[in-house]
């Protein structure tokens, strides 16, 4: 049994005692994060719930999803709470990577969730942005204060620590190439994402491309997880560090047989991972069960009593988590505000000062990283039907906004991306609905990149015809499959502002059958569709995406196209099964 497991078991034995439930001293303010509604319990509401006589005939079933780094600790505390005299609950704690939970919530595939504990508020903002880009409703969560935290540091191999000399790693020095850093994939690592934000903040004034150049360089040292980065340190020079949270280092050092690591605090400050308690809200249920001010509660139904019991128990669990600082410290976490002492190998006892992270800015960095780090082979297929002439509220036509968005995205791609361009509308080339403007080739070829730029600039002069969506989608998938590169992610990116209008082409059902027959799990060609404006056939887009393992995004407001397009390119639609 590992030391972590022993500590958890000892804690379960010690803490089978009553956990006192106290009222919150003051109300939390309404919190809104990037469009995510945050509603906290006011003092009187919690007091009413705690004082209400609700018979414990059936324990409230609480379903909590927690990031794997903290899930074991949360599960032990929840078990203690369930066993306490004042509780009437049975809590299930599921361990799932924060990025995967965010993707499932955004796509509407996470049901029955009462609370979510990610390793950063950034995943709440990311989930909200993704849901909107997918054209889905944004799940409501109350963003409440963090139950634990852990600063982002540099991990060094303890065996090589004496060889470092005067080298003290920092974010600005990393951007200047003073040392090498192994970076767990920022697509799923909050520690790496916080590191990127710390780097951006410390870029030299007057060097606008310094941070972007550093991200491109870091792309060569990306590893899937922190564990992979730790393993690589043993075979790396002394001047190589891994980016990780303090808790990840403490956990690694507690494992039997691990190579000891040392946590080095960045010389120019850092950020921290914060683990917020996010309460899932159903405002309709909340409204029907809470009486208005000055009103007496209506006669309680069995359903409303069950809902109130769940709310009360969820508050009790939250308070138990907030009060369990010693339990979190035993597993390498600082408290929710970054304080507290640790008694862990390889990390400082005293807490270090940290800057405040900005979740919205981190999502923007993640989008940029997603585009810069692409190693894909993409056929971009653009709708040039007559409806793309339609004006938008910006005063620009749909095609103008699309041209701007695609040109901007093209400029961000690295030279390692293979990109081709088709356009489509009915009878574009004889009876065919599509026309190739540029073959799929490496953007590192300056002539090819210039040809793509010219083709994109020419789009406004090529408008006409109706939308030949289905025939074009089938032909695009067939083309990419016929020139498949097994060393890359092969995909079709299709942008359209309408629905299929080709009366002489195949039907949706025929398209889906042929796509299914064409599918080869060993050679996937996902279709990523982006709808522009309010007239797109979202249901048909989602059906095509599902048949190919892709995703359908929607810029219902054409002025949002640039953000939605970046979301579509930077996210992996296969989450959480990739």
Helices and strands as residue ranges (DSSP letters): H 3-14, E 31-33, E 36-38, H 43-51, E 60-66, H 68-83, E 89-95, H 98-106, E 115-117, H 122-133, E 140-157, G 158-163, H 171-175, E 180-184, H 190-201, H 210-218, G 219-221, E 222-223, H 226-233, E 240-245, H 246-254, E 261-264, E 272-281, H 283-289, H 302-322, H 325-330, H 359-372, E 376-383, G 386-389, H 398-412, E 418-429, E 432-442, H 446-457, G 459-462, H 469-482, E 489-496, H 508-518, G 521-523, E 526-532, H 538-548, E 551-555, G 558-560, H 561-570
